[in-house]
Amino acid sequence: MTWRKWPFLGVLLLAGGLPAAAAAHGDHAEVTPPTAISQPKPSWPEGSDQGREVRVTLFLTVDQEGRVSDAKLASATELPSGSG
């Protein structure tokens, strides 16, 4: 009766080693770092934007991998000083 247990034990040992072998062959998700999207500076004079508060609305297009593929400025509204 004990000789029937050995093939079953061999199958368990083989099955236990398969996930490690698959991972060794590169079967994993590739992670890519986010990329920055550069936008042109606003047309305000260089020193005049100090202390301003601006509310900005952006439209972002995100692909299936979760990366931002496009960014568009929808609106930029200068808030009255002292608000917030």
N, CA, C and O atoms as a CHARMM CRD file, in Angstrom:
* protein
*
  336
    1    1 MET  N      0.81200  -1.19700   0.00000 PROA 1      0.00000
    2    1 MET  CA     0.00000   0.00000   0.00000 PROA 1      0.00000
    3    1 MET  C      0.86000   1.26700   0.00000 PROA 1      0.00000
    4    1 MET  O      0.46000   2.27500  -0.58300 PROA 1      0.00000
    5    2 THR  N      2.01700   1.23600   0.63400 PROA 2      0.00000
    6    2 THR  CA     2.82200   2.44300   0.74100 PROA 2      0.00000
    7    2 THR  C      3.45300   2.84200  -0.58300 PROA 2      0.00000
    8    2 THR  O      3.81700   4.00800  -0.73300 PROA 2      0.00000
    9    3 TRP  N      3.60300   1.95600  -1.54200 PROA 3      0.00000
   10    3 TRP  CA     4.23400   2.30100  -2.81100 PROA 3      0.00000
   11    3 TRP  C      3.37500   3.25500  -3.62800 PROA 3      0.00000
   12    3 TRP  O      3.89500   3.91500  -4.52800 PROA 3      0.00000
   13    4 ARG  N      2.07000   3.35400  -3.34700 PROA 4      0.00000
   14    4 ARG  CA     1.19200   4.26300  -4.09600 PROA 4      0.00000
   15    4 ARG  C      1.36000   5.71800  -3.63700 PROA 4      0.00000
   16    4 ARG  O      0.97700   6.63100  -4.36700 PROA 4      0.00000
   17    5 LYS  N      1.90700   5.94600  -2.47900 PROA 5      0.00000
   18    5 LYS  CA     2.09400   7.31200  -1.97700 PROA 5      0.00000
   19    5 LYS  C      3.25900   8.00600  -2.67700 PROA 5      0.00000
   20    5 LYS  O      3.24700   9.23200  -2.78800 PROA 5      0.00000
   21    6 TRP  N      4.25000   7.28300  -3.14500 PROA 6      0.00000
   22    6 TRP  CA     5.43400   7.89500  -3.73300 PROA 6      0.00000
   23    6 TRP  C      5.14800   8.67400  -5.01700 PROA 6      0.00000
   24    6 TRP  O      5.63900   9.79500  -5.15200 PROA 6      0.00000
   25    7 PRO  N      4.37600   8.13300  -5.96700 PROA 7      0.00000
   26    7 PRO  CA     4.10000   8.95000  -7.17000 PROA 7      0.00000
   27    7 PRO  C      3.35300  10.24400  -6.82600 PROA 7      0.00000
   28    7 PRO  O      3.61300  11.29000  -7.42100 PROA 7      0.00000
   29    8 PHE  N      2.43200  10.17000  -5.87200 PROA 8      0.00000
   30    8 PHE  CA     1.68800  11.35400  -5.47500 PROA 8      0.00000
   31    8 PHE  C      2.62700  12.39600  -4.85800 PROA 8      0.00000
   32    8 PHE  O      2.49700  13.58700  -5.13900 PROA 8      0.00000
   33    9 LEU  N      3.56300  11.95600  -4.02600 PROA 9      0.00000
   34    9 LEU  CA     4.53100  12.86000  -3.41900 PROA 9      0.00000
   35    9 LEU  C      5.43500  13.48600  -4.47900 PROA 9      0.00000
   36    9 LEU  O      5.77800  14.66400  -4.38000 PROA 9      0.00000
   37   10 GLY  N      5.82500  12.70800  -5.49300 PROA 10     0.00000
   38   10 GLY  CA     6.64100  13.23400  -6.58300 PROA 10     0.00000
   39   10 GLY  C      5.91500  14.30400  -7.37300 PROA 10     0.00000
   40   10 GLY  O      6.52300  15.29600  -7.77500 PROA 10     0.00000
   41   11 VAL  N      4.61800  14.11800  -7.60300 PROA 11     0.00000
   42   11 VAL  CA     3.82300  15.12100  -8.32500 PROA 11     0.00000
   43   11 VAL  C      3.75000  16.40700  -7.51000 PROA 11     0.00000
   44   11 VAL  O      3.84400  17.49400  -8.08000 PROA 11     0.00000
   45   12 LEU  N      3.58800  16.31400  -6.20100 PROA 12     0.00000
   46   12 LEU  CA     3.55100  17.51100  -5.35600 PROA 12     0.00000
   47   12 LEU  C      4.87500  18.25400  -5.38900 PROA 12     0.00000
   48   12 LEU  O      4.89400  19.48300  -5.44100 PROA 12     0.00000
   49   13 LEU  N      5.97600  17.52500  -5.35900 PROA 13     0.00000
   50   13 LEU  CA     7.28400  18.17400  -5.40600 PROA 13     0.00000
   51   13 LEU  C      7.50800  18.88400  -6.73300 PROA 13     0.00000
   52   13 LEU  O      8.04900  19.99000  -6.76200 PROA 13     0.00000
   53   14 LEU  N      7.09700  18.25900  -7.83000 PROA 14     0.00000
   54   14 LEU  CA     7.25000  18.88600  -9.14600 PROA 14     0.00000
   55   14 LEU  C      6.36300  20.12200  -9.27100 PROA 14     0.00000
   56   14 LEU  O      6.80400  21.15600  -9.77300 PROA 14     0.00000
   57   15 ALA  N      5.12100  20.01700  -8.81800 PROA 15     0.00000
   58   15 ALA  CA     4.19500  21.14600  -8.91600 PROA 15     0.00000
   59   15 ALA  C      4.66300  22.30700  -8.04600 PROA 15     0.00000
   60   15 ALA  O      4.44800  23.46500  -8.40300 PROA 15     0.00000
   61   16 GLY  N      5.28900  22.02400  -6.92900 PROA 16     0.00000
   62   16 GLY  CA     5.78100  23.07900  -6.05400 PROA 16     0.00000
   63   16 GLY  C      6.92100  23.86100  -6.67000 PROA 16     0.00000
   64   16 GLY  O      7.12100  25.02400  -6.31700 PROA 16     0.00000
   65   17 GLY  N      7.67900  23.26100  -7.58200 PROA 17     0.00000
   66   17 GLY  CA     8.80600  23.94400  -8.20100 PROA 17     0.00000
   67   17 GLY  C      8.45900  24.73700  -9.43900 PROA 17     0.00000
   68   17 GLY  O      9.29500  25.50400  -9.91600 PROA 17     0.00000
   69   18 LEU  N      7.26900  24.58800  -9.97800 PROA 18     0.00000
   70   18 LEU  CA     6.89800  25.26700 -11.22400 PROA 18     0.00000
   71   18 LEU  C      6.77700  26.78600 -11.09100 PROA 18     0.00000
   72   18 LEU  O      7.28100  27.48900 -11.96700 PROA 18     0.00000
   73   19 PRO  N      6.14800  27.33200 -10.06100 PROA 19     0.00000
   74   19 PRO  CA     6.06000  28.80100  -9.99800 PROA 19     0.00000
   75   19 PRO  C      7.41900  29.47400  -9.93400 PROA 19     0.00000
   76   19 PRO  O      7.61200  30.53300 -10.53200 PROA 19     0.00000
   77   20 ALA  N      8.36000  28.88000  -9.22400 PROA 20     0.00000
   78   20 ALA  CA     9.69300  29.47400  -9.13900 PROA 20     0.00000
   79   20 ALA  C     10.38400  29.43900 -10.49900 PROA 20     0.00000
   80   20 ALA  O     11.09100  30.37900 -10.86300 PROA 20     0.00000
   81   21 ALA  N     10.18200  28.36400 -11.24500 PROA 21     0.00000
   82   21 ALA  CA    10.78700  28.26800 -12.56900 PROA 21     0.00000
   83   21 ALA  C     10.17300  29.29100 -13.52000 PROA 21     0.00000
   84   21 ALA  O     10.88600  29.87800 -14.33400 PROA 21     0.00000
   85   22 ALA  N      8.87000  29.51300 -13.43100 PROA 22     0.00000
   86   22 ALA  CA     8.21500  30.49300 -14.29900 PROA 22     0.00000
   87   22 ALA  C      8.70100  31.90300 -13.97800 PROA 22     0.00000
   88   22 ALA  O      8.90900  32.71000 -14.88300 PROA 22     0.00000
   89   23 ALA  N      8.88000  32.19800 -12.70400 PROA 23     0.00000
   90   23 ALA  CA     9.35900  33.53100 -12.31600 PROA 23     0.00000
   91   23 ALA  C     10.79800  33.74800 -12.77100 PROA 23     0.00000
   92   23 ALA  O     11.19300  34.87400 -13.07400 PROA 23     0.00000
   93   24 ALA  N     11.57300  32.68300 -12.82100 PROA 24     0.00000
   94   24 ALA  CA    12.96200  32.81300 -13.25800 PROA 24     0.00000
   95   24 ALA  C     13.06100  33.13300 -14.74300 PROA 24     0.00000
   96   24 ALA  O     14.08100  33.65300 -15.19700 PROA 24     0.00000
   97   25 HSD  N     12.02400  32.83100 -15.49800 PROA 25     0.00000
   98   25 HSD  CA    12.02900  33.08900 -16.93800 PROA 25     0.00000
   99   25 HSD  C     11.39500  34.42700 -17.29000 PROA 25     0.00000
  100   25 HSD  O     11.08500  34.66500 -18.45700 PROA 25     0.00000
  101   26 GLY  N     11.19600  35.29500 -16.32500 PROA 26     0.00000
  102   26 GLY  CA    10.70500  36.64200 -16.61400 PROA 26     0.00000
  103   26 GLY  C      9.19500  36.74700 -16.68400 PROA 26     0.00000
  104   26 GLY  O      8.67800  37.67400 -17.30800 PROA 26     0.00000
  105   27 ASP  N      8.47400  35.83300 -16.06700 PROA 27     0.00000
  106   27 ASP  CA     7.01200  35.88300 -16.09000 PROA 27     0.00000
  107   27 ASP  C      6.52800  36.78800 -14.95600 PROA 27     0.00000
  108   27 ASP  O      5.97500  36.31400 -13.96400 PROA 27     0.00000
  109   28 HSD  N      6.73900  38.08800 -15.11400 PROA 28     0.00000
  110   28 HSD  CA     6.33000  39.04200 -14.09500 PROA 28     0.00000
  111   28 HSD  C      5.97800  40.36600 -14.75800 PROA 28     0.00000
  112   28 HSD  O      6.36600  40.62500 -15.89800 PROA 28     0.00000
  113   29 ALA  N      5.24200  41.19800 -14.03500 PROA 29     0.00000
  114   29 ALA  CA     4.84000  42.50200 -14.57100 PROA 29     0.00000
  115   29 ALA  C      6.02600  43.46100 -14.54400 PROA 29     0.00000
  116   29 ALA  O      6.79700  43.48200 -13.58400 PROA 29     0.00000
  117   30 GLU  N      6.16000  44.23800 -15.58700 PROA 30     0.00000
  118   30 GLU  CA     7.23800  45.22000 -15.65700 PROA 30     0.00000
  119   30 GLU  C      6.72200  46.56200 -15.15900 PROA 30     0.00000
  120   30 GLU  O      5.67900  47.03700 -15.60800 PROA 30     0.00000
  121   31 VAL  N      7.44000  47.16300 -14.24600 PROA 31     0.00000
  122   31 VAL  CA     7.03800  48.44300 -13.66600 PROA 31     0.00000
  123   31 VAL  C      7.88300  49.54100 -14.28600 PROA 31     0.00000
  124   31 VAL  O      9.11200  49.47400 -14.27800 PROA 31     0.00000
  125   32 THR  N      7.20800  50.56300 -14.83000 PROA 32     0.00000
  126   32 THR  CA     7.92900  51.68300 -15.42400 PROA 32     0.00000
  127   32 THR  C      7.69700  52.92700 -14.56900 PROA 32     0.00000
  128   32 THR  O      6.57700  53.15100 -14.10900 PROA 32     0.00000
  129   33 PRO  N      8.71800  53.72800 -14.34900 PROA 33     0.00000
  130   33 PRO  CA     8.54200  54.93500 -13.54500 PROA 33     0.00000
  131   33 PRO  C      7.71500  55.97100 -14.30700 PROA 33     0.00000
  132   33 PRO  O      7.72300  55.98400 -15.53800 PROA 33     0.00000
  133   34 PRO  N      7.00200  56.83600 -13.58500 PROA 34     0.00000
  134   34 PRO  CA     6.22300  57.87000 -14.26000 PROA 34     0.00000
  135   34 PRO  C      7.13600  58.87400 -14.95700 PROA 34     0.00000
  136   34 PRO  O      8.26900  59.10600 -14.53500 PROA 34     0.00000
  137   35 THR  N      6.62500  59.45500 -16.02000 PROA 35     0.00000
  138   35 THR  CA     7.39100  60.46400 -16.74000 PROA 35     0.00000
  139   35 THR  C      6.72800  61.82400 -16.54000 PROA 35     0.00000
  140   35 THR  O      5.50200  61.92800 -16.50600 PROA 35     0.00000
  141   36 ALA  N      7.53300  62.84300 -16.41200 PROA 36     0.00000
  142   36 ALA  CA     7.01900  64.19500 -16.20400 PROA 36     0.00000
  143   36 ALA  C      6.67000  64.82100 -17.54600 PROA 36     0.00000
  144   36 ALA  O      7.38000  64.63900 -18.53500 PROA 36     0.00000
  145   37 ILE  N      5.57700  65.55500 -17.56400 PROA 37     0.00000
  146   37 ILE  CA     5.16300  66.27200 -18.76400 PROA 37     0.00000
  147   37 ILE  C      5.47200  67.74400 -18.53200 PROA 37     0.00000
  148   37 ILE  O      4.94100  68.35900 -17.60800 PROA 37     0.00000
  149   38 SER  N      6.32200  68.29700 -19.36500 PROA 38     0.00000
  150   38 SER  CA     6.69000  69.69800 -19.17500 PROA 38     0.00000
  151   38 SER  C      5.69800  70.59200 -19.90900 PROA 38     0.00000
  152   38 SER  O      5.29600  70.30700 -21.03700 PROA 38     0.00000
  153   39 GLN  N      5.32000  71.65700 -19.25800 PROA 39     0.00000
  154   39 GLN  CA     4.39200  72.62800 -19.82800 PROA 39     0.00000
  155   39 GLN  C      5.11000  73.97100 -19.91000 PROA 39     0.00000
  156   39 GLN  O      5.97900  74.25500 -19.08500 PROA 39     0.00000
  157   40 PRO  N      4.76000  74.80000 -20.89000 PROA 40     0.00000
  158   40 PRO  CA     5.38700  76.12300 -20.96800 PROA 40     0.00000
  159   40 PRO  C      4.99400  76.97900 -19.76400 PROA 40     0.00000
  160   40 PRO  O      3.91900  76.81100 -19.18900 PROA 40     0.00000
  161   41 LYS  N      5.88500  77.89600 -19.39600 PROA 41     0.00000
  162   41 LYS  CA     5.59700  78.80000 -18.28500 PROA 41     0.00000
  163   41 LYS  C      4.47200  79.75200 -18.68500 PROA 41     0.00000
  164   41 LYS  O      4.30700  80.04800 -19.86800 PROA 41     0.00000
  165   42 PRO  N      3.69400  80.23500 -17.70700 PROA 42     0.00000
  166   42 PRO  CA     2.65500  81.21500 -18.02800 PROA 42     0.00000
  167   42 PRO  C      3.28100  82.50900 -18.53900 PROA 42     0.00000
  168   42 PRO  O      4.46300  82.77500 -18.32400 PROA 42     0.00000
  169   43 SER  N      2.47500  83.29200 -19.20800 PROA 43     0.00000
  170   43 SER  CA     2.98700  84.51100 -19.83200 PROA 43     0.00000
  171   43 SER  C      3.05400  85.68800 -18.85900 PROA 43     0.00000
  172   43 SER  O      3.24000  86.82600 -19.29100 PROA 43     0.00000
  173   44 TRP  N      2.90600  85.44000 -17.55200 PROA 44     0.00000
  174   44 TRP  CA     3.02500  86.52600 -16.58600 PROA 44     0.00000
  175   44 TRP  C      4.46200  87.00100 -16.52100 PROA 44     0.00000
  176   44 TRP  O      5.38400  86.21400 -16.73000 PROA 44     0.00000
  177   45 PRO  N      4.66600  88.27900 -16.23400 PROA 45     0.00000
  178   45 PRO  CA     6.03800  88.75800 -16.02300 PROA 45     0.00000
  179   45 PRO  C      6.69500  87.98200 -14.88200 PROA 45     0.00000
  180   45 PRO  O      6.02400  87.55700 -13.94200 PROA 45     0.00000
  181   46 GLU  N      8.00000  87.80500 -14.97200 PROA 46     0.00000
  182   46 GLU  CA     8.73600  86.92400 -14.05500 PROA 46     0.00000
  183   46 GLU  C      8.51700  87.25300 -12.58100 PROA 46     0.00000
  184   46 GLU  O      8.28100  86.33900 -11.79100 PROA 46     0.00000
  185   47 GLY  N      8.58500  88.51300 -12.18400 PROA 47     0.00000
  186   47 GLY  CA     8.46900  88.86300 -10.77200 PROA 47     0.00000
  187   47 GLY  C      7.05000  89.08000 -10.29300 PROA 47     0.00000
  188   47 GLY  O      6.82800  89.16200  -9.08500 PROA 47     0.00000
  189   48 SER  N      6.08100  89.17500 -11.18900 PROA 48     0.00000
  190   48 SER  CA     4.74000  89.57300 -10.78200 PROA 48     0.00000
  191   48 SER  C      3.88200  88.42700 -10.27000 PROA 48     0.00000
  192   48 SER  O      2.79800  88.67000  -9.74000 PROA 48     0.00000
  193   49 ASP  N      4.33600  87.18100 -10.41200 PROA 49     0.00000
  194   49 ASP  CA     3.48700  86.07400  -9.97200 PROA 49     0.00000
  195   49 ASP  C      3.77300  85.65200  -8.53100 PROA 49     0.00000
  196   49 ASP  O      3.24200  84.64100  -8.07200 PROA 49     0.00000
  197   50 GLN  N      4.58900  86.39800  -7.82500 PROA 50     0.00000
  198   50 GLN  CA     4.87700  86.08300  -6.42800 PROA 50     0.00000
  199   50 GLN  C      3.65300  86.41000  -5.57500 PROA 50     0.00000
  200   50 GLN  O      3.12400  87.51900  -5.64100 PROA 50     0.00000
  201   51 GLY  N      3.20800  85.44400  -4.77600 PROA 51     0.00000
  202   51 GLY  CA     2.09200  85.67500  -3.87500 PROA 51     0.00000
  203   51 GLY  C      0.72600  85.50200  -4.50300 PROA 51     0.00000
  204   51 GLY  O     -0.27900  85.69000  -3.81800 PROA 51     0.00000
  205   52 ARG  N      0.64400  85.15700  -5.76500 PROA 52     0.00000
  206   52 ARG  CA    -0.65400  84.94500  -6.39700 PROA 52     0.00000
  207   52 ARG  C     -1.17200  83.55000  -6.08000 PROA 52     0.00000
  208   52 ARG  O     -0.40000  82.60200  -5.93900 PROA 52     0.00000
  209   53 GLU  N     -2.48500  83.44200  -5.97200 PROA 53     0.00000
  210   53 GLU  CA    -3.12200  82.13800  -5.84200 PROA 53     0.00000
  211   53 GLU  C     -3.92400  81.89800  -7.10500 PROA 53     0.00000
  212   53 GLU  O     -4.72600  82.73600  -7.51700 PROA 53     0.00000
  213   54 VAL  N     -3.70100  80.75700  -7.70800 PROA 54     0.00000
  214   54 VAL  CA    -4.36700  80.42700  -8.96200 PROA 54     0.00000
  215   54 VAL  C     -5.00000  79.05400  -8.83000 PROA 54     0.00000
  216   54 VAL  O     -4.35200  78.10700  -8.38400 PROA 54     0.00000
  217   55 ARG  N     -6.25600  78.94300  -9.21400 PROA 55     0.00000
  218   55 ARG  CA    -6.93300  77.64600  -9.25300 PROA 55     0.00000
  219   55 ARG  C     -6.78800  77.10600 -10.67300 PROA 55     0.00000
  220   55 ARG  O     -7.14000  77.77900 -11.64200 PROA 55     0.00000
  221   56 VAL  N     -6.27000  75.89600 -10.78500 PROA 56     0.00000
  222   56 VAL  CA    -5.97100  75.30700 -12.08700 PROA 56     0.00000
  223   56 VAL  C     -6.79000  74.03600 -12.26400 PROA 56     0.00000
  224   56 VAL  O     -6.90900  73.23000 -11.34100 PROA 56     0.00000
  225   57 THR  N     -7.35400  73.86200 -13.45800 PROA 57     0.00000
  226   57 THR  CA    -8.06400  72.63600 -13.80500 PROA 57     0.00000
  227   57 THR  C     -7.33900  71.97500 -14.95800 PROA 57     0.00000
  228   57 THR  O     -7.10900  72.60000 -15.99400 PROA 57     0.00000
  229   58 LEU  N     -6.97700  70.70600 -14.78100 PROA 58     0.00000
  230   58 LEU  CA    -6.25600  69.95700 -15.81300 PROA 58     0.00000
  231   58 LEU  C     -7.09900  68.79200 -16.30000 PROA 58     0.00000
  232   58 LEU  O     -7.83100  68.17400 -15.52700 PROA 58     0.00000
  233   59 PHE  N     -6.98900  68.49600 -17.59100 PROA 59     0.00000
  234   59 PHE  CA    -7.54300  67.26900 -18.15000 PROA 59     0.00000
  235   59 PHE  C     -6.37500  66.34300 -18.44100 PROA 59     0.00000
  236   59 PHE  O     -5.47900  66.69100 -19.20900 PROA 59     0.00000
  237   60 LEU  N     -6.38400  65.16200 -17.82800 PROA 60     0.00000
  238   60 LEU  CA    -5.31400  64.18700 -18.02200 PROA 60     0.00000
  239   60 LEU  C     -5.85300  62.99100 -18.78800 PROA 60     0.00000
  240   60 LEU  O     -6.94400  62.50200 -18.49400 PROA 60     0.00000
  241   61 THR  N     -5.09600  62.52000 -19.76600 PROA 61     0.00000
  242   61 THR  CA    -5.42700  61.29600 -20.48000 PROA 61     0.00000
  243   61 THR  C     -4.51100  60.20500 -19.94800 PROA 61     0.00000
  244   61 THR  O     -3.28700  60.32300 -20.00700 PROA 61     0.00000
  245   62 VAL  N     -5.12100  59.13400 -19.42200 PROA 62     0.00000
  246   62 VAL  CA    -4.36300  58.03900 -18.81800 PROA 62     0.00000
  247   62 VAL  C     -4.55700  56.79600 -19.67100 PROA 62     0.00000
  248   62 VAL  O     -5.68900  56.42900 -19.98600 PROA 62     0.00000
  249   63 ASP  N     -3.44300  56.13500 -20.05200 PROA 63     0.00000
  250   63 ASP  CA    -3.54800  54.92500 -20.86700 PROA 63     0.00000
  251   63 ASP  C     -3.85400  53.71500 -19.98400 PROA 63     0.00000
  252   63 ASP  O     -3.97000  53.84100 -18.76500 PROA 63     0.00000
  253   64 GLN  N     -3.98400  52.54600 -20.60700 PROA 64     0.00000
  254   64 GLN  CA    -4.37100  51.33600 -19.88200 PROA 64     0.00000
  255   64 GLN  C     -3.34000  50.91000 -18.85400 PROA 64     0.00000
  256   64 GLN  O     -3.68600  50.22500 -17.89100 PROA 64     0.00000
  257   65 GLU  N     -2.08200  51.29500 -19.03000 PROA 65     0.00000
  258   65 GLU  CA    -1.04600  50.94400 -18.06400 PROA 65     0.00000
  259   65 GLU  C     -1.00600  51.92200 -16.89200 PROA 65     0.00000
  260   65 GLU  O     -0.21700  51.73500 -15.96600 PROA 65     0.00000
  261   66 GLY  N     -1.84000  52.95900 -16.91400 PROA 66     0.00000
  262   66 GLY  CA    -1.87500  53.92200 -15.82700 PROA 66     0.00000
  263   66 GLY  C     -0.93300  55.09100 -16.00100 PROA 66     0.00000
  264   66 GLY  O     -0.71200  55.84800 -15.05600 PROA 66     0.00000
  265   67 ARG  N     -0.37000  55.25900 -17.19400 PROA 67     0.00000
  266   67 ARG  CA     0.54700  56.37300 -17.45100 PROA 67     0.00000
  267   67 ARG  C     -0.22600  57.54100 -18.05000 PROA 67     0.00000
  268   67 ARG  O     -1.15200  57.34700 -18.83700 PROA 67     0.00000
  269   68 VAL  N      0.16100  58.74500 -17.67300 PROA 68     0.00000
  270   68 VAL  CA    -0.45600  59.94400 -18.24400 PROA 68     0.00000
  271   68 VAL  C      0.14400  60.15900 -19.62300 PROA 68     0.00000
  272   68 VAL  O      1.35100  60.35500 -19.76100 PROA 68     0.00000
  273   69 SER  N     -0.71400  60.12000 -20.65000 PROA 69     0.00000
  274   69 SER  CA    -0.22100  60.27900 -22.01400 PROA 69     0.00000
  275   69 SER  C     -0.45200  61.68900 -22.54800 PROA 69     0.00000
  276   69 SER  O      0.17200  62.08300 -23.53400 PROA 69     0.00000
  277   70 ASP  N     -1.34200  62.45500 -21.90900 PROA 70     0.00000
  278   70 ASP  CA    -1.60700  63.81300 -22.37800 PROA 70     0.00000
  279   70 ASP  C     -2.14200  64.63200 -21.20400 PROA 70     0.00000
  280   70 ASP  O     -2.89800  64.12000 -20.37800 PROA 70     0.00000
  281   71 ALA  N     -1.75400  65.88500 -21.13500 PROA 71     0.00000
  282   71 ALA  CA    -2.25100  66.79700 -20.10700 PROA 71     0.00000
  283   71 ALA  C     -2.59200  68.11700 -20.77300 PROA 71     0.00000
  284   71 ALA  O     -1.77800  68.68500 -21.50200 PROA 71     0.00000
  285   72 LYS  N     -3.81500  68.60700 -20.51600 PROA 72     0.00000
  286   72 LYS  CA    -4.24400  69.87700 -21.10100 PROA 72     0.00000
  287   72 LYS  C     -4.74900  70.78400 -19.98700 PROA 72     0.00000
  288   72 LYS  O     -5.49000  70.35700 -19.10100 PROA 72     0.00000
  289   73 LEU  N     -4.33600  72.02700 -20.05200 PROA 73     0.00000
  290   73 LEU  CA    -4.79900  73.02700 -19.10100 PROA 73     0.00000
  291   73 LEU  C     -6.20000  73.45400 -19.51100 PROA 73     0.00000
  292   73 LEU  O     -6.39100  74.01200 -20.59200 PROA 73     0.00000
  293   74 ALA  N     -7.18500  73.19200 -18.64700 PROA 74     0.00000
  294   74 ALA  CA    -8.56200  73.55200 -18.95500 PROA 74     0.00000
  295   74 ALA  C     -8.84000  74.99400 -18.56400 PROA 74     0.00000
  296   74 ALA  O     -9.44900  75.74100 -19.32900 PROA 74     0.00000
  297   75 SER  N     -8.39500  75.38900 -17.37300 PROA 75     0.00000
  298   75 SER  CA    -8.59400  76.77400 -16.94600 PROA 75     0.00000
  299   75 SER  C     -7.61700  77.11400 -15.83600 PROA 75     0.00000
  300   75 SER  O     -7.18000  76.25300 -15.07200 PROA 75     0.00000
  301   76 ALA  N     -7.29200  78.38100 -15.77100 PROA 76     0.00000
  302   76 ALA  CA    -6.46400  78.90500 -14.68700 PROA 76     0.00000
  303   76 ALA  C     -7.09700  80.21000 -14.25500 PROA 76     0.00000
  304   76 ALA  O     -7.10200  81.18400 -15.00800 PROA 76     0.00000
  305   77 THR  N     -7.62900  80.23600 -13.04700 PROA 77     0.00000
  306   77 THR  CA    -8.34000  81.40400 -12.55200 PROA 77     0.00000
  307   77 THR  C     -7.57500  81.99400 -11.38000 PROA 77     0.00000
  308   77 THR  O     -7.29700  81.30600 -10.39700 PROA 77     0.00000
  309   78 GLU  N     -7.23700  83.27100 -11.48800 PROA 78     0.00000
  310   78 GLU  CA    -6.55400  83.93900 -10.38300 PROA 78     0.00000
  311   78 GLU  C     -7.58400  84.22700  -9.30000 PROA 78     0.00000
  312   78 GLU  O     -8.63200  84.81600  -9.56200 PROA 78     0.00000
  313   79 LEU  N     -7.27000  83.80700  -8.08500 PROA 79     0.00000
  314   79 LEU  CA    -8.17200  84.03300  -6.96500 PROA 79     0.00000
  315   79 LEU  C     -7.89500  85.40000  -6.35600 PROA 79     0.00000
  316   79 LEU  O     -6.76000  85.87700  -6.39500 PROA 79     0.00000
  317   80 PRO  N     -8.92700  86.03800  -5.79100 PROA 80     0.00000
  318   80 PRO  CA    -8.69700  87.31900  -5.11400 PROA 80     0.00000
  319   80 PRO  C     -7.73400  87.12200  -3.94900 PROA 80     0.00000
  320   80 PRO  O     -7.75800  86.08200  -3.29100 PROA 80     0.00000
  321   81 SER  N     -6.90100  88.10200  -3.69600 PROA 81     0.00000
  322   81 SER  CA    -5.93600  87.97300  -2.60000 PROA 81     0.00000
  323   81 SER  C     -6.68700  87.86600  -1.27600 PROA 81     0.00000
  324   81 SER  O     -7.68800  88.54800  -1.05800 PROA 81     0.00000
  325   82 GLY  N     -6.18900  87.00300  -0.40000 PROA 82     0.00000
  326   82 GLY  CA    -6.81900  86.79900   0.89900 PROA 82     0.00000
  327   82 GLY  C     -7.87000  85.70800   0.89100 PROA 82     0.00000
  328   82 GLY  O     -8.39200  85.37000   1.95300 PROA 82     0.00000
  329   83 SER  N     -8.20300  85.14400  -0.25600 PROA 83     0.00000
  330   83 SER  CA    -9.17700  84.04900  -0.27900 PROA 83     0.00000
  331   83 SER  C     -8.45300  82.74300  -0.01800 PROA 83     0.00000
  332   83 SER  O     -7.24200  82.64900  -0.21800 PROA 83     0.00000
  333   84 GLY  N     -9.17200  81.75900   0.41800 PROA 84     0.00000
  334   84 GLY  CA    -8.52800  80.46700   0.60900 PROA 84     0.00000
  335   84 GLY  C     -8.78800  79.98200   1.90800 PROA 84     0.00000
  336   84 GLY  O     -8.32800  78.89800   2.26600 PROA 84     0.00000
